[in-house]
């Protein structure tokens, strides 16, 4: 039993060091990762804009105001989201 615990701690104990840095520390600056990051940030911005427009739409419905511009903006956002996702 003691041998098992000793082996367990020697393999997975607290003395283990964190892994070293990757061979290429500038991997995050690669074109693939920067393009993916930009795409993700734009999709997040679209989601935030959509949520804000839905809040405006709820207020407009409650106040019985014109909703056509809000629907047009939501439609434009969904089209832009599809363009971002497909990479066009």
C-alpha positions as CSV (number, residue, x, y, z in Angstrom):
1,X,0.0,0.0,0.0
2,X,2.8,2.4,0.9
3,X,4.6,1.5,-2.4
4,X,1.4,2.4,-4.3
5,X,1.1,5.8,-2.6
6,X,4.8,6.5,-3.1
7,X,4.5,5.7,-6.8
8,X,1.3,7.8,-7.1
9,X,3.0,10.8,-5.5
10,X,6.2,10.3,-7.5
11,X,4.2,10.4,-10.8
12,X,1.5,12.9,-10.0
13,X,2.8,14.6,-6.9
14,X,3.0,18.3,-6.0
15,X,6.7,18.5,-7.0
16,X,5.9,18.4,-10.7
17,X,6.9,21.5,-12.6
18,X,4.6,23.2,-15.1
19,X,5.3,22.5,-18.8
20,X,7.9,24.6,-20.5
21,X,6.8,27.3,-23.0
22,X,6.1,26.1,-26.5
23,X,8.9,26.0,-29.0
24,X,7.5,29.0,-30.8
25,X,6.4,31.7,-28.3
26,X,4.8,33.8,-31.1
27,X,2.3,31.1,-32.0
28,X,-0.6,33.5,-31.1
29,X,0.6,36.0,-33.7
30,X,0.2,33.4,-36.5
31,X,-2.2,34.4,-39.3
32,X,-4.6,31.5,-38.6
33,X,-5.0,32.5,-34.9
34,X,-5.4,36.2,-35.5
35,X,-8.0,35.6,-38.2
36,X,-9.9,33.2,-35.9
37,X,-9.7,35.7,-33.1
38,X,-11.0,38.5,-35.3
39,X,-13.9,36.3,-36.5
40,X,-14.8,35.3,-32.9
41,X,-14.7,38.9,-31.7
42,X,-16.9,40.1,-34.6
43,X,-19.4,37.3,-33.9
44,X,-19.5,38.3,-30.2
45,X,-20.1,41.9,-31.2
46,X,-22.9,40.9,-33.5
47,X,-24.5,38.9,-30.6
48,X,-24.2,41.9,-28.3
49,X,-25.8,44.2,-30.9
50,X,-28.6,41.6,-31.5
51,X,-29.4,41.5,-27.8
52,X,-29.5,45.3,-27.6
53,X,-31.9,45.4,-30.6
54,X,-34.1,42.8,-29.1
55,X,-34.3,44.9,-25.9
56,X,-35.3,47.9,-28.1
57,X,-37.8,45.8,-29.9
58,X,-39.5,44.7,-26.7
59,X,-39.7,48.4,-25.6
60,X,-41.1,49.4,-28.9
61,X,-43.7,46.6,-28.8
62,X,-44.7,47.6,-25.3
63,X,-45.0,51.3,-26.3
64,X,-46.7,50.4,-29.6
65,X,-44.1,52.3,-31.6
66,X,-42.7,51.6,-35.1
67,X,-40.7,48.4,-35.3
68,X,-39.7,48.2,-39.0
69,X,-36.3,49.8,-38.5
70,X,-35.5,47.4,-35.7
71,X,-36.5,44.4,-37.8
72,X,-34.4,45.7,-40.7
73,X,-31.4,46.1,-38.4
74,X,-31.9,42.5,-37.0
75,X,-32.1,41.2,-40.6
76,X,-28.9,43.0,-41.5
77,X,-27.1,41.6,-38.5
78,X,-28.2,38.0,-39.3
79,X,-26.9,38.5,-42.9
80,X,-23.6,39.8,-41.6
81,X,-23.3,36.9,-39.1
82,X,-23.7,34.4,-42.0
83,X,-21.1,36.2,-44.0
84,X,-18.6,36.2,-41.1
85,X,-19.3,32.5,-40.4
86,X,-18.8,31.5,-44.0
87,X,-15.8,33.7,-44.5
88,X,-17.1,35.8,-47.3
